[in-house]
Amino acid sequence: MLINIAAAFILVRRLPSSDYAFYQTLTKRGTWIGSLIVLLLGGWIYRYNAQRIPGSWEASIVVSLLSILYAFSAGLLVAYYLHVSMYIALLSGLAVSAFIAYVMMRQVLNALRPVRYAFLAIIYRLLYTSLVVLLVYFIGYGVVGALWSIVVAGAVASFLGYTWGRRAKPPASRWIGIVGEWIRHSFVFLPSTIAQILASLDALIAYHFWGSGVVAAFFATLMVFSLIRESITAGTSYVATYLLQGGKEERSLQGLVALLALTTPLLVFVASYPTHILYLVNPRYAWAKPVIMFHAIYTLIAMFEAYIASIASGSIKGRARESAGKLLRLTSIALITRVTYFVLITVLAATIAAGPSALIAWSVSLATVSLLSIIGYVELTPRLSYTMFKRHTALLIVYTALSYLVARLVRLPPPAQRFFVEVKLLAFPFIEYVIITYIIIVLITPELRQMLKHVLKLV
């Protein structure tokens, strides 16, 4: 999260609203459209490599190359739809393809070398952020500099991922048969693929009905929450690996306690001081303050969804022919909920005028879909009963109430227009809030105290 902060704040403050809307739509939604092959076959790539099935590595590289070619075309088409110049459109295609190459290598590393998998993300973010600081902040290349940052960072990270993964690859075998097996069973991930593509159209729909101003404000107000979510939920993928390699579902739920304890105080603080947060992001978007609380609710539900989905996925083991039926039922949940989201956001975009109400409707739609997904995953995973979540729900309520109480006790002066002045205003109250809140949470949660003792012993 600390690495991401610099690039995120530079982009939201330095890019004009129209450029920021384009860049966020391309990187947050265009990359989803460009990940079609990843979505269809990536699940098998991860599962086969995690189970060390011979030939998986070679097949993964072939599929990765196909994914890169498709991603370039997708990025190009999305850029054309958003009416940019030929140069930026071509650069957008390169950026999306470089990012997809990086995603594919992380997919393989996640299964083969999980520590390097996490390290690769740090390297990518460090390089990307450094380039954004150089090209956008110091040189002033704007959106062009931001796109080149993705191209270079994605290419370097992909090469490193390939090098590290090759050293731990499963035994070599005929890759053609493996790819054929994946393609024949790609129908398993077809529902979730369609779901992801439909979900990625929301920004394009918003562009059409509400304009670039609302799209820019949506991503700007969601920025801090995205930093929290992307940083913390990166660890949820370990849950699926743990279960695929023989771990217990009951024990994996202990990680959910840690997730709630980590995220709830951060989300509550942001929701408690929306004006300060938006002045920190960019005062230009202060008019969108009402949506902040809804973003906090959505982010918490979405992280909960990601964790439960990892448990549900990791509990299904075996090769394609053995696990296809169960996985198909699991991915069908994504299709049902994302179709619901697509219809919902289209209707709302066509009926609600641009403004804060449009942002709230967008955020509530996302939260509703995530909540429906959680219900579906629990229903399809026998060992995940509602009774198991009683304690998690109770902890969530306690953590929220406690965090809100401490947040209201912290005194903040009026917000400032200048970024570093606002940082100084927030820094000490936030540090005070974090220390008090996390100390109390650890003291009242036995699971966290056990985890902390275990970590200290390991150290």
RAFENKA-V982765 format. One record per backbone hydrogen bond with DSSP energy under -1.0 kcal/mol. NH is the residue of the N-H (numbers start at 1). CO is the residue of the C=O. Records with the same first field share a line. If there is no record, write none. Layout:
BEGIN
NH = CO + CO
END
This chain:
BEGIN
5 = 1
8 = 4
9 = 5
10 = 6
11 = 7
12 = 8
13 = 9
14 = 10
15 = 11
20 = 16
21 = 17
22 = 18
23 = 19
24 = 20
25 = 21
26 = 22
27 = 23
28 = 24
29 = 25
30 = 25
31 = 26
33 = 29
34 = 30
35 = 32
39 = 35
40 = 36
41 = 37
42 = 38
45 = 41
46 = 42
47 = 43
48 = 44
49 = 45
50 = 46
51 = 47
52 = 49
53 = 48
55 = 171
56 = 53
59 = 55
60 = 56
61 = 57
62 = 58
63 = 59
64 = 60
65 = 61
66 = 62
67 = 63
68 = 64
69 = 65
70 = 66
71 = 67
72 = 68
73 = 69
74 = 70
75 = 71
76 = 72
77 = 73
78 = 74
79 = 75
80 = 76
81 = 77
82 = 78
83 = 80
89 = 85
90 = 86
91 = 87
92 = 88
93 = 89
94 = 90
95 = 91
96 = 92
97 = 93
98 = 94
99 = 95
100 = 96
101 = 97
102 = 98
103 = 99
104 = 100
105 = 101
106 = 102
107 = 103
108 = 104
109 = 105
110 = 106
112 = 108
113 = 109
117 = 113
118 = 114
119 = 115
120 = 116
121 = 117
122 = 118
123 = 119
124 = 120
125 = 121
126 = 122
127 = 123
128 = 124
129 = 125
130 = 126
131 = 127
132 = 128
133 = 129
134 = 130
135 = 131
136 = 132
137 = 132
138 = 133
139 = 134
141 = 135
144 = 141
146 = 142
147 = 143
148 = 144
149 = 145
150 = 146
151 = 147
152 = 148
153 = 149
154 = 150
155 = 151
156 = 152
157 = 153
158 = 154
159 = 155
160 = 156
161 = 157
162 = 158
163 = 159
164 = 160
165 = 161
166 = 162
168 = 165
179 = 175
180 = 176
181 = 177
182 = 178
183 = 179
184 = 180
185 = 181
186 = 183
188 = 185
189 = 186
193 = 189
194 = 190
195 = 191
196 = 192
197 = 193
198 = 194
199 = 195
200 = 196
201 = 198
202 = 199
205 = 201
206 = 202
207 = 203
208 = 204
209 = 205
210 = 206
211 = 206
215 = 211
216 = 212
217 = 213
218 = 214
219 = 215
220 = 216
221 = 217
222 = 218
226 = 222
227 = 223
228 = 224
229 = 225
230 = 226
231 = 227
232 = 228
233 = 229
235 = 232
236 = 233
238 = 235
239 = 236
241 = 237
242 = 238
243 = 239
244 = 240
245 = 241
246 = 243
247 = 242
252 = 248
253 = 249
254 = 251
258 = 254
259 = 255
260 = 256
261 = 257
262 = 258
263 = 259
264 = 260
267 = 263
268 = 264
269 = 265
270 = 266
271 = 267
272 = 268
273 = 269
277 = 273
278 = 274
279 = 275
280 = 276
281 = 277
282 = 278
285 = 282
286 = 283
288 = 285
289 = 286
291 = 288
292 = 289
295 = 291
296 = 292
297 = 293
298 = 294
299 = 295
300 = 296
301 = 297
302 = 298
303 = 299
304 = 300
305 = 301
306 = 302
307 = 303
308 = 304
309 = 305
310 = 306
311 = 307
312 = 308
313 = 309
314 = 310
315 = 311
316 = 313
323 = 319
324 = 320
327 = 323
328 = 324
329 = 325
330 = 326
331 = 327
332 = 328
335 = 331
336 = 332
337 = 333
338 = 334
339 = 335
340 = 336
341 = 337
342 = 338
343 = 339
344 = 340
345 = 341
346 = 342
347 = 343
348 = 344
349 = 345
350 = 346
351 = 347
352 = 348
359 = 355
360 = 356
361 = 357
362 = 358
363 = 359
364 = 360
365 = 361
366 = 362
367 = 363
368 = 364
369 = 365
370 = 366
371 = 367
372 = 368
373 = 369
374 = 370
375 = 371
376 = 372
377 = 373
378 = 374
379 = 375
380 = 376
384 = 381
388 = 385
389 = 386
390 = 387
393 = 389
394 = 390
395 = 391
396 = 392
397 = 393
398 = 394
399 = 395
400 = 396
401 = 397
402 = 398
403 = 399
404 = 400
405 = 401
406 = 402
407 = 403
408 = 404
409 = 405
410 = 406
422 = 418
423 = 419
424 = 420
425 = 421
426 = 422
427 = 423
430 = 426
431 = 427
432 = 428
433 = 429
434 = 430
435 = 431
436 = 432
437 = 433
438 = 434
439 = 435
440 = 436
441 = 437
442 = 438
443 = 439
444 = 440
449 = 445
450 = 446
451 = 447
452 = 448
453 = 449
454 = 450
455 = 451
456 = 452
457 = 453
458 = 454
459 = 455
END
